[in-house]
Amino acid sequence: MADVTDAAFRALVASRGKPDVFWTEFVSADGLYHTREVKKMKDDENPLMRELSFEAGQRPIIAQIFSSKPDMISYATKLAAALGFDGVDINMGCPDRSIEKQGAGAAMIQNPELAATIIRAAQEASPLPVSVKTRIGYNKESLDEWLTVLLKASPAAITLHLRTRKELSLVSADWEQMKKAVAIRNRVNPDVLLIGNGDVRDLGDARLKVGESGCDGAMLGRAMFGNPWVFVGKNGAEIPLSEKLAALVELAHGFEKLSPPKHFAVLKKHTKAFVADFPGAAELRAKLMEADDADGIEKIVLDATASSR
Ligand SMILES: Cc1cc2nc3c(=O)[nH]c(=O)nc-3n(C[C@H](O)[C@H](O)[C@H](O)COP(=O)(O)O)c2cc1C
């Protein structure tokens, strides 16, 4: 998830309870080519290469890339293989206008022939497993056509965000559609793993949804916000406040070490999520929002903990 699952947050998740698979933030394949091969930017100064950095404890890890150009996908896949990733995932679901304008993300749903070519380009570029993350349709659910095209391209896995492009995240994810997807998968290409995504609240909810729909796994997104314990089955309410604040401080220090650095304001999304649902949360959050480095976060947390004793 862009500006969420960076190496610092993944390190925190890895230390509190790992998922079976990590995905990176999505990265523009065109951008990788342009910055490295045209602008000749050094990797340690390249923000796109930062998104592709990871530590040993964060495996298996899949690099998520996007492009509408097969040669760019091929380039980024070779790079991911050279960097030691365990797989490559192609984003075909992002509704962001700036991504769709490039013909990538969810726009790919309207260009299934190109989508198949893109998958093939990745498959031919390296021995890494190739997967796809997409939605159940563009303006309306179109699993019969869209999923069939994807399955015929034989990716290792397909993650289905169970909403259409048009629905963005405005309606509930429709897990009933996963049953239909599983039936199509079983008929067209039983070797492809199907992973469901959308509104999975916690591990128990994931197991329930996977069991009811018959898919092979679930991908959790927003359920991780403020809860790096989610993959060991704990929900945010069970975690003592002191542990949550300690996790935020640890994250802030890790975040600051990202290279090249990210704007510190990006951390605010996490701060909001960790500092919520307890008496005094709003006041503490307001103070933390003013901090402009990890030491500042740590000091505010220490002061708050001391004054609550
Ligand atoms: C802040 C944010 C960033 C996201 N970035 C990505 C991304 O980089 N790649 C991707 O495939 N999906 C991305 N998504 C979509 C999520 O992966 C997921 O499909 C969506 O949030 C629904 O699942 P959830 O209810 O478990 O969060 C992002 C979502 C959010 C809220």
Ligand as a Chemical Component Dictionary entry (heavy atoms), coordinates in Angstrom:
data_LIG
# 
_chem_comp.id                   LIG 
_chem_comp.type                 NON-POLYMER 
_chem_comp.pdbx_formal_charge   0 
_chem_comp.three_letter_code    LIG 
# 
loop_
_chem_comp_atom.comp_id 
_chem_comp_atom.atom_id 
_chem_comp_atom.alt_atom_id 
_chem_comp_atom.type_symbol 
_chem_comp_atom.charge 
_chem_comp_atom.model_Cartn_x 
_chem_comp_atom.model_Cartn_y 
_chem_comp_atom.model_Cartn_z 
_chem_comp_atom.pdbx_ordinal 
LIG C1  C1  C 0 -3.531  4.333  1.586  1  
LIG C2  C2  C 0 -3.768  3.191  0.641  2  
LIG C3  C3  C 0 -2.775  2.830  -0.261 3  
LIG C4  C4  C 0 -2.982  1.764  -1.147 4  
LIG N1  N1  N 0 -1.969  1.417  -1.992 5  
LIG C5  C5  C 0 -2.118  0.312  -2.775 6  
LIG C6  C6  C 0 -1.043  -0.136 -3.598 7  
LIG O1  O1  O 0 0.042   0.470  -3.642 8  
LIG N2  N2  N 0 -1.255  -1.250 -4.334 9  
LIG C7  C7  C 0 -2.439  -1.940 -4.306 10 
LIG O2  O2  O 0 -2.565  -2.959 -4.969 11 
LIG N3  N3  N 0 -3.472  -1.517 -3.569 12 
LIG C8  C8  C 0 -3.330  -0.417 -2.793 13 
LIG N4  N4  N 0 -4.376  -0.019 -2.010 14 
LIG C9  C9  C 0 -5.633  -0.801 -2.006 15 
LIG C10 C10 C 0 -5.559  -1.901 -0.937 16 
LIG O3  O3  O 0 -4.529  -2.822 -1.268 17 
LIG C11 C11 C 0 -6.866  -2.686 -0.830 18 
LIG O4  O4  O 0 -7.176  -3.223 -2.091 19 
LIG C12 C12 C 0 -8.034  -1.857 -0.345 20 
LIG O5  O5  O 0 -7.640  -0.982 0.705  21 
LIG C13 C13 C 0 -9.165  -2.770 0.176  22 
LIG O6  O6  O 0 -8.704  -3.702 1.123  23 
LIG P1  P1  P 0 -8.803  -3.459 2.732  24 
LIG O7  O7  O 0 -10.261 -3.266 3.040  25 
LIG O8  O8  O 0 -8.213  -4.691 3.335  26 
LIG O9  O9  O 0 -8.023  -2.222 3.023  27 
LIG C14 C14 C 0 -4.209  1.054  -1.152 28 
LIG C15 C15 C 0 -5.207  1.431  -0.239 29 
LIG C16 C16 C 0 -5.005  2.488  0.636  30 
LIG C17 C17 C 0 -6.108  2.866  1.601  31 
# 
loop_
_chem_comp_bond.comp_id 
_chem_comp_bond.atom_id_1 
_chem_comp_bond.atom_id_2 
_chem_comp_bond.value_order 
_chem_comp_bond.pdbx_ordinal 
LIG C1  C2  SING 1  
LIG C2  C3  SING 2  
LIG C2  C16 DOUB 3  
LIG C3  C4  DOUB 4  
LIG C4  N1  SING 5  
LIG C4  C14 SING 6  
LIG N1  C5  DOUB 7  
LIG C5  C6  SING 8  
LIG C5  C8  SING 9  
LIG C6  O1  DOUB 10 
LIG C6  N2  SING 11 
LIG N2  C7  SING 12 
LIG C7  O2  DOUB 13 
LIG C7  N3  SING 14 
LIG N3  C8  DOUB 15 
LIG C8  N4  SING 16 
LIG N4  C9  SING 17 
LIG N4  C14 SING 18 
LIG C9  C10 SING 19 
LIG C10 O3  SING 20 
LIG C10 C11 SING 21 
LIG C11 O4  SING 22 
LIG C11 C12 SING 23 
LIG C12 O5  SING 24 
LIG C12 C13 SING 25 
LIG C13 O6  SING 26 
LIG O6  P1  SING 27 
LIG P1  O7  DOUB 28 
LIG P1  O8  SING 29 
LIG P1  O9  SING 30 
LIG C14 C15 DOUB 31 
LIG C15 C16 SING 32 
LIG C16 C17 SING 33 
# 
